[in-house]
Amino acid sequence: MTDNLARVGAWDTDAIAWSQWVNSPAEVLGAWGDDGHVYSKKGVAPALAYVPIRYLARFIPAVGLLQTTFLVNALITIATALLLWAIAPRLGYSEKLGAALAVIFGLATLAWPYATHLFGEPLSALALTTALWALLRFRQEGGGRSLLWVGLALGISVATSAAYALLLPVFGIYWLWAERQRGVKIPQFSHWLALAAPLALTALFLLWYNNLRFGHPLDSGYHFEAGEGFNGPLLAGLYGLLISPYRGLLFHQPLTLLSLIGFIPFYRRHRPEALLTGVISVMLVFVFAKWWIWWGGFAWGPRFLVPLAPYLVLWLAPLLAGTYRRIVWIAVALSALIQLLAVSANYVLWEIELRGLYPTDWTDPLRYGAPATSNPLHSPVVGQIHLLARQAWTDILDFAWFQPNQVVWWVPAIGLGIVIVAGWQLLCWWRGRSPGWLPAILMLALIPFTWFTLHAYAQSERYGTDNSGYSAILKEIDRGARLGDTLVTVTPYHYQIPMNRYNGDLPILGFAQEEPLRPETERLLGEATGTTGTLYLVTAGLPPADPSNAVELWLNEHTYLATDQWYDDFRLLRYGTVLPTQSLDSGQVWGNPPLFTLDQASISTRRTSPGSVLSLDLRWLSGENQPDTHLFVQLLPTDAAPIAQFDRPYPTSTWQPGEIYNTAVALWIPPDAPSADYTLIAGWYDPTSAERFITDNKGDYATLGTIHITP
């Protein structure tokens, strides 16, 4: 959705339409809208938050668009850590303790692995932390600006997940209490407006967004009648989210146990804030425990509880300020080690193994996913150790600089140097010393380091290779693409390549191999072929007219195939979508006695531009005793080689005398074709001798008309 918004300003997710039937029922990411397009069911706020950096990436040379976008949640996580740092002094703790909380949040909670994903939970964590910071600021300083921040933060949280709307009354109660603490019984209108306006705008936007997608303001795309919703068994969900080896918060973030202990002194010192954060935490745990897919699909730990990480870290503040700081740091070290396991190896590999150990109950496929396993040896935490111990690291390591085709050692080397410099700067600050030139050096180093790292990451073969295969196809498409063209893909295992490398303006329809064709696919293809442009089809590993590829077969039947080229294991096909309606010269006869007579000829247009496809229908009256022959159609400039041609064999020996046969012809005009008038010719030749058949006017071809090519 982010990619589509940044490229063409569209809200659909048609580029992964295939996921509607390839994924399991519990992991379908979208839903079909009333207009036949696919739309995301997920909260809209994360996709919108990623658009600016995705748009900016198009102007940064030699980096991957998708790979650059993945920086967003890291930046969001940093912002959340800095807010924790800012909250600590407002609660009466030192800035040093605030810095410690920020480091703990960044390295020892689920925030670290989710900083490398594009899930929406980091944005929710930032929103909940911002709301707490702004309410503290309002309590201490007053002013409508703080309440405006609260409203914006809560609006973003609701736009990330509608479930967060349940938390609004809790924040509202804290605000009214803060007003009373400031001696105000009835808050002034400006305060109500500052808090309510962002929420009202968010609600209006979501109603509009729902109506745009599914034709009704209250339709979010979730199929509650089919089992999606808050209808799971509560106890199973609570066990799974909190203590199960599979998704339990205590397994994946052990410092949570100390956080719960720290809540007691935190409550004694900061009762209103403890009640606010405590009630919110309990509500979210119970809400997502009831969610029908509480495990969150392919994820690390309890994904839905990631937004609670800042609050859990905040509860550690009294312990860090007291005599238990050593115990806290031991728990922090253990939690940080677990997060390091999460970001080091591709945990999806262990998830796949768990699906084999705990197969799906297909009598209820909506429950698809590994259950809350009670065996600690099957925990993903232990699974990461198994993967690292028994498999080749080139297959499982999840570092961008550790690629199967190359290991870019300078990235971790320089990166570690930057971390050391930053750590030394922090230590100097901690001890009250001036870091001197270190901050300037660090800031100067970060910008080029980030670009060089992204450039190295862009060389990963998984995201395409320059000038070969899919990447070469995308460049070729972009060279000739025009307004009204469409890109159709049957590459479900390579969809990340265009997202990372294609920055053109064409809408993308992404399908998988399917036979027979699904009605949803046929509807989207019908809409695409109703335009006046060229339709580009990209396939991966499929031979021409493969019976299992109904998309290509449908296009061959309903449109006009102009080109079919291989690029390594990928194919690029160009189709014309405009029906031939303009008449061409006809009546020419080949052979004596007649073998073929051009009974009728029509073309899609006589005036076109480079990068387009000319579609022709040629109707032939069959003669007697003709052999199997080749039909050729060419577009000729004056005294030069053809700029476009069609050449295809036909089983003309089987044509019955006196019958009419139609041949569909398409010519692709190259993007660099000069503007001029061109002559369109057609003819037949013997494939064995390559000798052309002679027409009744003694030529070896017939002139069909003149085509005007203009810019």
Buried (B, 14 or more C-beta within 10 A) or exposed (E): BBBBBBBEEBBBBBBBBBBBBBBBBBBBBBBBBEBBBBBBBBBBBBBBBBBEBBBEBEEBEEBBBBBBBBBBBBBBBBBBBBBBBBBBEBBEBEEBBBBBBBBBBBBBBBBBBBBBBBBBBBBBBBBBBBBBBBBBBBBEEBEBEBBBBBBBBBBBBBBBBEBBBBBBEBBBBBBBBBBEEEEEEEBEEEBBBBBBBBBEEBBEBBEEBBBBBBEEBEBBBEBEEEBBEBEBEEEBBBBBBBBBBBBBBBBBBBBBEBBEBBBEBBBEBBEBBBBBBBBBBEBBBBBBBBBBBBBBBBBBBBBBBBBBBBBBBBBBBBBBBEEBBEEBBEBBEEBBBBBBBBBBBBBBBBBEBBBEEBEBEEEEEBBBBBBBBEEEEBBBBBBBEBBBEEBEEEEBBBBBBBBEEEBBEEBBEBBEEBEEBBEEBBEBBEEEEEBEEBBEBBEEBEEEBBBBBBBBBBBBEEBBBEEEBBBBBBBBBBEBBBEBBBBBBBBBEBBBBBBBBBBBEBBBBBBBBBEEBBEBBBBBBEBBBEBBBBBBBBBBBBEEEBEEBBBBBBBBEEBBBBBBEEBBEBBBBBBBBBEBEEEBBBEBBBBEEBBBBBBBBBBBBBEBBBBBBBBBBBBBBBBEEBEBBBBBBBBBBEEEEBBBBBEEEBEBEEBEEEEEBEBBBBBBBEBEBEEEEBBBBBBBBEEEEEEBBBBBEEBBBBBBBEBEBEE
